[in-house]
Amino acid sequence: MKITKGNPDYTAMDSADAGGGTLIAWQSRHSNDALWDSFLAGSCQSHFYQTSMWAEARKLDGWHPQIVLITRDGAVQGGFQVLTRSKPYIGNIGLVLKGPVVNSNDSKDIEFVIRTLKVFARSNRIRALVVQPPDRDREMPDLLFKSGFSPSHLEHAIKNNTVVIDLRGDEESLFKAIKRQKRQNIRTAMNSGVTVREGGKDELPVFFSFMLETCKRQGVSPSPASLEFIERMWTVFSPTGSIKLFVSAYGGEIVSCLIVLPFGDTAYLWKFGWSGKHHKVAPNIFILWEVLKWAKANGHSRADLGPISRELASIVWDGGAITGEQAKTYSFYKLTFGGEVVRLTEGFAYFINPLLGRAYDFFMPCLSANPYLKSRILFSE
């Protein structure tokens, strides 16, 4: 499907002549846009954060989605989804996570998309626009910076790494890449009768209780913080098979759960929960191995385990020594399955008021000792 002038579902925002045709930016009149989601499904740059499904779930948190598509002669070439909300003392803010998504390496095409971000911010009175480019986009970060976007300084909210496992080899190679102790744990689980199966929506409360227990043991706040959000995600993601719940059991008792979001070539191992029981038979380790096998068998070439702590990521990148305390963390657990700690682009911020932008650039680095306060400046209620 192409977008043409006069289409009642879209409003033209901007245009530019480019090699091979005319680029046009269109703002969708719908928060659930099938054309946008279809484009994302075929792009190697895409992430579930940019889908209408994710936006629908985030409405529970007070965010309002808006979608902009970029076409060349009517065919979609890229775009972005913005989540917006109003904040006291600042006004409207916007969040573009893992976007814009552009199926082009041409700097002129990307520059037009960045220009469209600014047009969108001005026309929608977005005082502050926070952008984190797609994980695998190597061109956009430099162009954002050159176009007047500043570092976001939101280390607490914008993650700078993720752990990725390459699933393209054979299963034996995948198993050998796992740390020796974890391989022994997996064999113990198999020999002890631990099982892993897919679960259903009725088991989400069990998952959520396990996730809360896991967060409590790790001393972190649960995210998401409500069962309602997870159930909403299930409602909007499950019709397309874009969410899976896996549960491990021992002796007929459910012990651990893992939510997976399959999207494109990647299986995102999104959220994990373990009751803490039966650690000697390693149900919390066995479930991850079984999910990796499932992802590979279902055609995914990558498994994304999500971020680890910034401190541990820096140690890995610098080749430093991991302490005994760090080895007890969930972050370290992710490292034991043979994945790579991939650097992600830190977020950028754009302010339509230059004075506000300069004030933000000046004061935010001064708050480095208080990341919670830094995140509240843009993301609190």
MOHU-V665403 format. One record per residue. N is the residue number from 0. RES is the residue in one small letter. SS is DSSP state (helix for helix, strand for strand, loop for the rest). OMEGA is omega in degrees with one decimal (* if undefined). Layout:
N&RES&SS&OMEGA + N&RES&SS&OMEGA
//
This chain:
0&m&loop&177.4 + 1&k&loop&175.5 + 2&i&loop&179.4 + 3&t&loop&178.6 + 4&k&loop&-178.2 + 5&g&loop&177.6 + 6&n&loop&-175.1 + 7&p&loop&-177.8 + 8&d&loop&-174.6 + 9&y&strand&176.1 + 10&t&strand&179.6 + 11&a&strand&-178.4 + 12&m&strand&-172.8 + 13&d&strand&177.7 + 14&s&strand&179.2 + 15&a&strand&174.0 + 16&d&strand&180.0 + 17&a&strand&179.3 + 18&g&loop&179.0 + 19&g&loop&177.0 + 20&g&strand&-178.5 + 21&t&strand&175.7 + 22&l&strand&177.5 + 23&i&strand&175.4 + 24&a&strand&-178.5 + 25&w&strand&172.8 + 26&q&strand&-179.5 + 27&s&strand&176.5 + 28&r&loop&-176.4 + 29&h&loop&176.7 + 30&s&loop&176.1 + 31&n&loop&-171.7 + 32&d&loop&-176.7 + 33&a&helix&-179.9 + 34&l&helix&178.0 + 35&w&helix&-179.9 + 36&d&helix&177.4 + 37&s&helix&176.6 + 38&f&helix&-179.5 + 39&l&helix&-177.4 + 40&a&helix&-178.7 + 41&g&loop&-177.5 + 42&s&loop&178.2 + 43&c&loop&-179.6 + 44&q&loop&-168.1 + 45&s&loop&-179.3 + 46&h&loop&-177.6 + 47&f&helix&177.1 + 48&y&helix&-177.8 + 49&q&helix&-175.8 + 50&t&loop&174.3 + 51&s&helix&179.6 + 52&m&helix&-179.9 + 53&w&helix&-179.9 + 54&a&helix&179.6 + 55&e&helix&178.0 + 56&a&helix&-176.8 + 57&r&helix&174.9 + 58&k&helix&178.5 + 59&l&helix&-179.4 + 60&d&helix&177.9 + 61&g&loop&178.8 + 62&w&loop&-180.0 + 63&h&strand&-175.7 + 64&p&strand&171.0 + 65&q&strand&-173.7 + 66&i&strand&175.6 + 67&v&strand&178.4 + 68&l&strand&176.8 + 69&i&strand&179.5 + 70&t&strand&168.1 + 71&r&strand&-175.9 + 72&d&loop&174.6 + 73&g&loop&-178.1 + 74&a&strand&-176.9 + 75&v&strand&178.5 + 76&q&strand&-177.7 + 77&g&strand&178.9 + 78&g&strand&179.3 + 79&f&strand&172.8 + 80&q&strand&179.6 + 81&v&strand&170.5 + 82&l&strand&-175.5 + 83&t&strand&173.6 + 84&r&strand&179.7 + 85&s&strand&178.9 + 86&k&strand&175.8 + 87&p&loop&175.3 + 88&y&loop&179.7 + 89&i&loop&-174.2 + 90&g&strand&-178.0 + 91&n&strand&172.0 + 92&i&strand&179.7 + 93&g&strand&-178.6 + 94&l&strand&176.5 + 95&v&strand&179.6 + 96&l&strand&179.6 + 97&k&loop&177.9 + 98&g&loop&-3.2 + 99&p&loop&176.5 + 100&v&strand&-176.3 + 101&v&strand&177.9 + 102&n&loop&179.9 + 103&s&loop&173.4 + 104&n&loop&-179.5 + 105&d&loop&-177.3 + 106&s&helix&179.7 + 107&k&helix&177.0 + 108&d&helix&-178.5 + 109&i&helix&178.4 + 110&e&helix&177.1 + 111&f&helix&178.6 + 112&v&helix&178.9 + 113&i&helix&175.8 + 114&r&helix&178.8 + 115&t&helix&174.4 + 116&l&helix&-179.4 + 117&k&helix&178.0 + 118&v&helix&178.6 + 119&f&helix&-178.6 + 120&a&helix&-178.8 + 121&r&helix&-175.4 + 122&s&helix&179.5 + 123&n&loop&178.2 + 124&r&loop&176.3 + 125&i&strand&-176.6 + 126&r&strand&-179.5 + 127&a&strand&-179.7 + 128&l&strand&-179.9 + 129&v&strand&-175.2 + 130&v&strand&167.4 + 131&q&strand&-177.0 + 132&p&loop&177.8 + 133&p&loop&-175.8 + 134&d&loop&-172.8 + 135&r&loop&178.0 + 136&d&loop&-177.0 + 137&r&loop&-176.2 + 138&e&loop&-169.5 + 139&m&helix&-177.0 + 140&p&helix&179.8 + 141&d&helix&-178.8 + 142&l&helix&175.0 + 143&l&helix&-179.0 + 144&f&helix&179.8 + 145&k&helix&-177.8 + 146&s&loop&175.5 + 147&g&loop&174.5 + 148&f&loop&-178.9 + 149&s&strand&171.4 + 150&p&strand&-175.0 + 151&s&loop&-177.5 + 152&h&loop&-177.5 + 153&l&loop&-176.6 + 154&e&loop&-178.2 + 155&h&loop&-174.2 + 156&a&loop&-177.8 + 157&i&loop&-175.9 + 158&k&loop&-176.8 + 159&n&loop&-179.6 + 160&n&strand&169.9 + 161&t&strand&-179.9 + 162&v&strand&-176.5 + 163&v&strand&176.2 + 164&i&strand&177.8 + 165&d&strand&-176.9 + 166&l&loop&-172.0 + 167&r&loop&177.5 + 168&g&loop&178.2 + 169&d&loop&-175.4 + 170&e&helix&179.6 + 171&e&helix&178.8 + 172&s&helix&178.6 + 173&l&helix&-179.5 + 174&f&helix&-178.9 + 175&k&helix&-180.0 + 176&a&loop&179.1 + 177&i&loop&179.3 + 178&k&loop&-173.6 + 179&r&helix&-179.3 + 180&q&helix&179.4 + 181&k&helix&175.9 + 182&r&helix&176.9 + 183&q&helix&177.7 + 184&n&helix&-179.8 + 185&i&helix&178.4 + 186&r&helix&177.8 + 187&t&helix&179.2 + 188&a&helix&179.8 + 189&m&helix&-177.5 + 190&n&helix&-178.0 + 191&s&helix&177.1 + 192&g&loop&174.1 + 193&v&loop&-179.3 + 194&t&strand&176.0 + 195&v&strand&178.9 + 196&r&strand&173.3 + 197&e&strand&178.1 + 198&g&strand&-179.2 + 199&g&loop&-176.7 + 200&k&helix&-178.1 + 201&d&helix&179.7 + 202&e&helix&177.8 + 203&l&helix&176.0 + 204&p&helix&176.8 + 205&v&helix&177.2 + 206&f&helix&-175.2 + 207&f&helix&178.7 + 208&s&helix&177.4 + 209&f&helix&179.2 + 210&m&helix&177.7 + 211&l&helix&178.7 + 212&e&helix&179.9 + 213&t&helix&178.7 + 214&c&helix&178.9 + 215&k&helix&179.3 + 216&r&helix&-177.9 + 217&q&helix&179.1 + 218&g&loop&179.5 + 219&v&loop&178.1 + 220&s&loop&179.6 + 221&p&loop&176.8 + 222&s&loop&3.4 + 223&p&loop&-173.6 + 224&a&loop&-177.2 + 225&s&loop&173.7 + 226&l&helix&-179.8 + 227&e&helix&-179.7 + 228&f&helix&-178.5 + 229&i&helix&178.2 + 230&e&helix&176.4 + 231&r&helix&176.5 + 232&m&helix&-179.7 + 233&w&helix&-178.8 + 234&t&helix&-174.8 + 235&v&helix&-178.7 + 236&f&helix&-171.1 + 237&s&helix&-179.7 + 238&p&helix&178.9 + 239&t&helix&-179.4 + 240&g&loop&-174.4 + 241&s&loop&173.8 + 242&i&loop&178.8 + 243&k&strand&173.0 + 244&l&strand&175.6 + 245&f&strand&179.1 + 246&v&strand&173.2 + 247&s&strand&-178.0 + 248&a&strand&176.4 + 249&y&strand&-177.4 + 250&g&loop&-180.0 + 251&g&loop&-179.0 + 252&e&strand&175.8 + 253&i&strand&-173.4 + 254&v&strand&-180.0 + 255&s&strand&-178.1 + 256&c&strand&179.7 + 257&l&strand&175.0 + 258&i&strand&-179.6 + 259&v&strand&176.4 + 260&l&strand&178.6 + 261&p&strand&-179.8 + 262&f&strand&-178.6 + 263&g&loop&-178.7 + 264&d&loop&-172.6 + 265&t&strand&169.4 + 266&a&strand&-178.9 + 267&y&strand&176.6 + 268&l&strand&-161.2 + 269&w&strand&-175.7 + 270&k&strand&-174.3 + 271&f&strand&174.7 + 272&g&strand&-179.4 + 273&w&strand&179.8 + 274&s&loop&-175.7 + 275&g&loop&-177.8 + 276&k&loop&172.0 + 277&h&loop&-177.4 + 278&h&helix&-178.1 + 279&k&helix&178.3 + 280&v&helix&168.7 + 281&a&loop&178.1 + 282&p&helix&-179.6 + 283&n&helix&178.5 + 284&i&helix&-177.9 + 285&f&helix&-177.6 + 286&i&helix&-179.1 + 287&l&helix&177.9 + 288&w&helix&-179.8 + 289&e&helix&178.0 + 290&v&helix&176.0 + 291&l&helix&177.9 + 292&k&helix&178.3 + 293&w&helix&-178.8 + 294&a&helix&179.4 + 295&k&helix&-178.7 + 296&a&helix&-178.8 + 297&n&loop&169.5 + 298&g&loop&178.4 + 299&h&loop&-179.0 + 300&s&loop&-178.8 + 301&r&strand&169.0 + 302&a&strand&-178.8 + 303&d&strand&-177.3 + 304&l&strand&179.7 + 305&g&strand&-172.9 + 306&p&loop&167.7 + 307&i&loop&-179.2 + 308&s&loop&178.7 + 309&r&helix&-179.4 + 310&e&helix&-179.0 + 311&l&helix&178.0 + 312&a&helix&179.0 + 313&s&helix&178.3 + 314&i&helix&179.5 + 315&v&helix&-178.7 + 316&w&helix&-178.5 + 317&d&helix&-179.1 + 318&g&loop&-178.3 + 319&g&loop&-178.5 + 320&a&loop&178.6 + 321&i&loop&-176.6 + 322&t&loop&177.9 + 323&g&loop&178.7 + 324&e&loop&178.9 + 325&q&helix&-179.5 + 326&a&helix&179.1 + 327&k&helix&-172.5 + 328&t&loop&175.5 + 329&y&helix&177.0 + 330&s&helix&-180.0 + 331&f&helix&177.1 + 332&y&helix&179.9 + 333&k&helix&-176.4 + 334&l&helix&-172.2 + 335&t&loop&-177.7 + 336&f&loop&171.6 + 337&g&loop&-178.6 + 338&g&loop&177.6 + 339&e&strand&174.9 + 340&v&strand&-174.3 + 341&v&strand&175.6 + 342&r&strand&175.7 + 343&l&loop&177.7 + 344&t&loop&176.0 + 345&e&loop&-175.8 + 346&g&loop&175.9 + 347&f&strand&177.8 + 348&a&strand&177.7 + 349&y&strand&-179.5 + 350&f&strand&179.7 + 351&i&loop&174.7 + 352&n&loop&-177.2 + 353&p&helix&179.9 + 354&l&helix&177.4 + 355&l&helix&178.0 + 356&g&helix&179.6 + 357&r&helix&177.7 + 358&a&helix&178.4 + 359&y&helix&179.5 + 360&d&helix&-177.8 + 361&f&helix&-171.6 + 362&f&helix&-174.0 + 363&m&helix&177.8 + 364&p&helix&179.7 + 365&c&helix&-177.9 + 366&l&helix&-175.9 + 367&s&loop&-178.7 + 368&a&loop&-178.2 + 369&n&loop&-177.5 + 370&p&helix&179.2 + 371&y&helix&178.7 + 372&l&helix&179.1 + 373&k&helix&-178.7 + 374&s&helix&-178.6 + 375&r&helix&-177.8 + 376&i&helix&179.3 + 377&l&helix&-168.4 + 378&f&helix&178.9 + 379&s&loop&177.3 + 380&e&loop&*
//
